[in-house]
Every structure is written in structure tokens, then in C-alpha cells.
């Protein structure tokens, strides 16, 4: 039987824990999307094994084979995603900065998960930076992908308190658990047309985001 749910491509670079959360959600026939392709820029990414175990097609396109030509690398990824019939795109620990042309081609159809309450702590080392700043709360954000790094409009967020004596690893583990909660929800909204990119804002059921979960 053909699966008529919208097809999702997932970009990964590493272990794929958020990918696994998406795989688990999509395994339920009631979930409004299916994963059609998992694409990695690194051939030894453990997320590829997760996809294969779930019977999901995989592809490896190494950025190292393009001599620093980001546009050519992104064009190869774009071809693979389109050949797989992908209609939407999830970034799940994908550690490459995408070219503006690629981002614009998937505008409004690509989302990312980031381990902070954006716009706070864009980029890397978010947990350590939040603890060093004496922040009282932290969390994670699912946002639309736009050309600016971690600047896309937020769809949903989950708040995680920073506890006295928290270590980076302890905080990261609690944030990751919430990432696994909110990423499938945001993907479901996107696939259903409930989450849309409207100019420079995300609308969820017609109301400005982010939705706090």
C-alpha cells in the first residue's frame, strides 16, 4: 500500500537522536508525515544506522568531495531530496551552514531544532554559555530555516529550568529530552499546514508563534 503522507527529508551529521524521535513518531500511521530520506554529510554518522534499522532510505553526500564549493554541495543534496520526493525538510544535528540559494529553495518547508530559547544563544555551546551567564532558564526551539544562522521564526519552544549546581552535561540531557518532545509536534504541524512561514514570522493555526510546550 502506498503511503500518501507528505514525504520528509532529514539532514544529519552525527548520532541522530532527534532523528530517532522523528522516526518513532512517523512509525505511527496516524502521524501526518513519513520520512522518505535520511541524508548525511558524514559516512559514519550513527543516524544512518537508525534509518536503516527503520527501513528508511539513506544517502551520503560528503561535503569534502566539493572542494569548499558550498553551492555545488547543496545542489547535490537538493537533487537527492527532490529525487526522493521530499516535500519538507528537517535538520537534525546537521553541522553544515547551508547556502542562501538552498535555503530559499526550501523556504517555508525546512525546519531546525536548536538547544536554546532563541533568540538567546545562537550557535554552539549553548548549555555552557547559559550556565556561565547565570541564566535561570534554558530550553529548545524549533524554527523555520532562513539564511541567518538560527535566526528563523520560532514555531515552538520548551522551557527547561537551570538548577543549582547544574553541569553542562546534566542540562544538555534534560534539554535533549524536551527536543524529542517538541520536534515531532512541530513537524506534524508543518506537514498539516498548521505551521506556516508568513514573512518574518511563524504562524501556528493562524496565530504568531512560538507555541510553548
N, C-alpha and C positions, 0 to 999 in steps of 0.2 A: 504493500500500500504506500502510495506517495505521501510524504509529509508536506502538507501545504503551508505549514507555518513559515513566517519570514525567516530567511537564512542569515545567519550571523557569522562574521569572520572575527577571530580573536587573535590579536598580535601579542606574542610573549617573547621574553628573553631568558627566563630562568625557571624557577621551580613550579610556577603556575598554581599557587594556592587559590588565588581568585578565579583562575580558570576552572579549578575543580568545583568551586561554588557555582559557577555558571553551568558546568556540565551536570552537576547534581540537580539544579533547578530545571534544566531543559530536558532531563530524563523523564520528567512528569509530562505526559501528553497534554495536560491542561495548561502547561506553561505556554505563553504566546509566541515563542520563538524556538528555533532549533540552531544548533551550531553546525555550520557547513564546512568550516575550515579553521584549523589552528595553524598559524604561520609563525615561525620563529626565525630570528636573525642569527641564532647560535645553534649549531647542530647538536650540542649536548644538553640542551635545555630539558630539564626533567618534565616540564609541562607537555612535551611531545609524547612522553610515555603515558601520561594521564589521558591524553586524547586518544592514543592508540588503544588503550585499555577499554575506552568507551566506544570504540568503533568509529571514531571521528577522523575524517581525512586530515592529513598533516602536510606541511610543506616547509622546507628550509631554504631561505634566501639569505645568504651571508652578505652583510654589508662590506666585508673585507674583499669581496670579489669585484668591487666597483671603484676601487682606487680613490675613494673620497668623493665620488660623484653622487651626491645625495639624490639629485633628481632622477638619475638612472636607476638607483637602488629603489627609490619609491615607486618608479614606473613599473619595475618588475613586480613589486608587491601588489600594486594596483591591478596588474594583469591577472595575477594569480587569484586575487579576491574576486574579480569580476568573472573569471572563468569558472569559479566555484559557485557563482550565482549569488554571492553575498549582497545583501541589501543594507545591512547595518554593520557597524564595526565597533568592537570593544578592545581597548588597550588594557592589558592585564600584566603589568610589570614589563612593559616594552621599553627598553632602555636606549632608544634612539630618538633624536629630535627629528620630527617629520618636516618635510619641506612644505612651504606655503602652498605650492600647487597641489600636493597630495591632500593637504588639509581642506583646501577649498573644494576639491573634487568630492570629498565626503562630508561637506558642511551640513550640519543638522542631522547627520546619520552616524556620527562617530562619538563615542563617549570614553571617558577615562576615569579611573579611581585614583585618588590621591590621599595619602595619610596625613591630612591636617584639615582643619576647618578653614578652607580657603575663604578669603584671600590671604589668610595668615600662613606663613611658612611654605611658600612655593619652593620647588626644587627638592634637594636631597637633605638627609639627616634631620627630618622634621621632628622626630621624637626627642633627640638630644637637644635641639635648639629650643623646643618648648620647655623642657625641664630647666635648661640653663637660664631661661628668661624668667623663671619663677611663675610660669603660667598656671592657672588653676584648672583650666580645661583644655582639652585637645580633641581629636576625633578624626573623621574621614569625610571625604566629599566625592560624589560622583558628578562630573561636569561634562558639558559638551566640549569637544576638542576644537580649539581655534588656533590660529598661528602663534599667539603668545603662549609661552610655557606656563601651564597650569593657570591660565587666565580665562578659560571659557566659562560661561554662565553655569552656576551650580544648579543641579537638578534635585539632589537630596544630600543630606548630611546626617551623621550620627555623632553625638557628643559623648566623649569619654573623659571623666574626671581624672585629673592628675593627683595621685595620692601622696601623702607624706612619705618621703623616702623612696619614691618610685625610681627604678632604674630604666635606662633606655629599653632594655630587652623586655622588662615587665610591661611597660607602657605599650611597646610595639605589639606585644601579644594580644593585649586587650583591644587595641585599635584594629588589629587584623581580624579578630572575631567579628567586629561590627562591620568591617568591609565586606565580609562574606554574607552578612545580612542584607546590606543595602544595595550591593551591586546587582544581584539578580532582580530585585524590585525595580531599580531604575531601568534595566534592560527591558523588563516586561512593559513598563510604561512607554518606552521608546517604540517598541515593536507594535504596540497597540495604538500608537498615535496620540497617546495621552500626554507625553512629554515632547515638546517641540521647541526648536530654537527660533525665537522671534527677535530678529535684530541682535541686540546685545543682551538679551535676557532669555532665561528658560521659563517656559510656561508649562505647568502641570495641571491638566484639567482646566486650562484657561486662566489659571492664577499664577502670579510670579513665584518662582522658586527662590531658595531651595525649600523643599519639604524636610522637616526634621523628623527622623525616625528613632 
